[in-house]
Amino acid sequence: MHKRQLAILLTLLAALFLAAGSMATPSAAEEPAAAFTKQIAGPGSEVLDGRSQLPNPADLGVRSRTAMIPVTFSQAADGSWQWQDALAVDGLSEMSIMVLSPDAANWKMTVQSPAGATLRLGRGIDQAGVVQRTGQIGLEQNAFSGDIYTFARPARGEWQVSVQTAVVPTSADAPSGYLLLSNDSPYQIYAHLSSYNLWTHSQIGLRAYAYDATQDSGATAPVAALDIIRRAQLLLIAPNGRTLRLPMFDDGRHDDGAANDGIFGALVTPRLAGQYTAQITLRGQAPDGAPIVRTTEHIFPVVEQTIALNGGAVTAVPDGLNRLNFNLAATTSAEVDQVQLYAELWGADANGQMVPITWVGGLVTPTADSVPVSIDGRWLSLAGATAPLELRNVRLQDAQTHIPLAQLDSVPVNLPETISRGVAETAVTEITEEMLMGERPATLSANAPAPNAPGGVLMLVHGYCSGGVWPMGDFTGDVEFQDFNQNRSHDQFANLIRTYGNQFPSFGVVAHSQGGAASLHLYTYYWSGLDYSSGSRLIQSVGTPYQGTALAGNLALLGQLFGAGCGTNWDLTYDGSALWLSGIPSWARSRVYYHTTSFKDVWWRYDYCNIATDLFLSDPDDGVIEKWSGQLSGANNLGHKTGWCHTSGMRDPAQTQDHSRNANMNTYANR
């Protein structure tokens, strides 16, 4: 039986099923964005490389050599407002204190060394051995300024610090500011979520431990150091602003691993959906007795688990010329919009061994009792696999946060004999676009431009919470995407690009920061003008945190303090980025061409892009993202260039102002 005969057979069978009323796949045309979703897939060989599996949160923790100490004032007898505390200093050669508060100009601060020497700190006050600078912590326009005081060769031990102000605090309980303490000690801390089952009314665990940075390669999670931490605390801020303080334990009963293994844990059961902010504080002693304090800051979303997969065998139903549809039995507790699907189809090879045939994914819209799955039947012919068939590693994820909502290990698949026979007799020798992305929507195909047709543009895309960053004179045939100073998820960002691009026959992208990830998300999940463009490079990016940035958690605390900024963004965290990347296929990654940059390193000075964010990032970095977190596996790495920072206002020029690189991107860009 030839390929055309198989197509005719599938069409006739589809008509019979439709006539019988047994076809239950929902239409995506009711939802505007859903009308342009792709039915993404890939070969079975990609299943084996593990790239599409959910990440392990233990591998994506935050490393910290700093402590954000909250400053909460109480009123003194003389009517002023005061705060005192002891700062644990264990640095070997340097210690820094950064003052972060909207009222910092009104603070009078003194510090006292373990030997009793007292120093006043403030702008215009010179102290021997103390270097004063001004820095910013933030991403793009969502940045917060503060003064930094760096002490050379500080005495190790407890430094007493006091702050006095005449300004009445806006809240008796919330901090009026933070002191960011940084030590160059080898002892740092590592903290992470214990799972990504971030659901309301379900236990969520956080873990933290100390480690020796001199023994840490950075490639994997560090090994916990024993007998360092004496006390651990979790501060959790709910979406409604309420705070919860919990002790953390190393007793084997708080999702912390084994008892007395150096890993501390705490469990919380959130009732509200939304974005949570957490701060973990660890206190203890270095092996030589020097006191230690470190904190990590985190954000994570909590979602309603509104859908469950029920299991049970599914039967393939033909749809059109090549597609086979299934309906997974599901139970929903509320109306569910789109969810992100992933499933693997396995079958028996010639030796009877179960092998992966294909994986499928994309955004789908569940009904009240089922979730649609669609597979191109040509994958079965290409793999040469036969029954028994089953779907494995089925999962549904929230479309905005990528949090897993429901999972099934395996689902038996029934393939009608007539379809099975036709598949076995059809020769498929190559992978087509339709097999990878599904069929192009008729509304787009009808208006598709001819290859290299005039009217295509190069779209210049900015990043998170950003204004226009690209020098328009460096590019030709370009348009500027403008969603300035906003906070969007990758999916929201992608749909804004798609909508803006609808006015052009086709477009390619040059993107900065989050704009690169949003463009990749668009190309992966939605049909758009990207799919009709011509040229050498579809998506080009500079400074995109494909694997996230460590700054997101700190910005959450500071945003609450300063009452300004664009807000938090889960997709820009290590965790959120890893969950997102688990759904990005190799064929989409291969269409990305990316650049990373960092500060210029010279031997005679301390080098950085941003002295404040350098406290949180591992070198080399561009002031916002680390070189390693800007890498995208499976994409085209166009190199790392020093002497360029993420944005303007840093030590080196902004990476988007590199006219030589811009000229190169302009030459090779799709349009």
HURA-V447952 format. One record per run of one state. SS is the DSSP state (H for helix, E for strand, C for the rest). FROM is the first residue (numbers start at 1). TO is the last residue. If there is no record, write none. Layout:
BEGIN
SS|FROM|TO + SS|FROM|TO
END
This chain:
BEGIN
C|1|2 + H|3|19 + C|20|33 + H|34|36 + E|37|37 + C|38|39 + E|40|43 + C|44|44 + H|45|48 + C|49|56 + H|57|59 + C|60|61 + E|62|64 + C|65|65 + E|66|71 + C|72|73 + E|74|75 + C|76|80 + E|81|89 + C|90|93 + E|94|100 + C|101|103 + H|104|106 + C|107|107 + E|108|112 + C|113|117 + E|118|121 + C|122|129 + E|130|139 + C|140|141 + E|142|152 + C|153|156 + E|157|165 + C|166|176 + E|177|183 + C|184|186 + E|187|193 + C|194|198 + E|199|199 + C|200|202 + E|203|212 + H|213|215 + C|216|228 + E|229|237 + C|238|242 + E|243|247 + C|248|248 + E|249|249 + C|250|263 + E|264|269 + C|270|273 + E|274|285 + C|286|290 + E|291|303 + C|304|306 + E|307|309 + C|310|313 + E|314|315 + C|316|316 + E|317|319 + C|320|322 + E|323|332 + C|333|337 + E|338|348 + C|349|353 + E|354|365 + C|366|369 + E|370|376 + C|377|377 + H|378|383 + C|384|385 + E|386|398 + C|399|403 + E|404|414 + C|415|416 + H|417|424 + C|425|432 + H|433|437 + C|438|441 + H|442|446 + C|447|456 + E|457|461 + C|462|471 + H|472|474 + C|475|477 + E|478|480 + C|481|489 + H|490|501 + C|502|506 + E|507|512 + C|513|513 + H|514|525 + E|526|526 + C|527|528 + H|529|532 + C|533|536 + E|537|537 + C|538|538 + E|539|542 + C|543|551 + H|552|562 + C|563|569 + H|570|572 + C|573|573 + H|574|581 + C|582|585 + H|586|589 + C|590|591 + E|592|598 + C|599|612 + H|613|615 + C|616|620 + E|621|621 + C|622|625 + E|626|626 + C|627|627 + H|628|630 + C|631|635 + E|636|642 + C|643|643 + E|644|645 + C|646|652 + E|653|654 + H|655|657 + C|658|658 + H|659|668 + E|669|669 + C|670|671
END
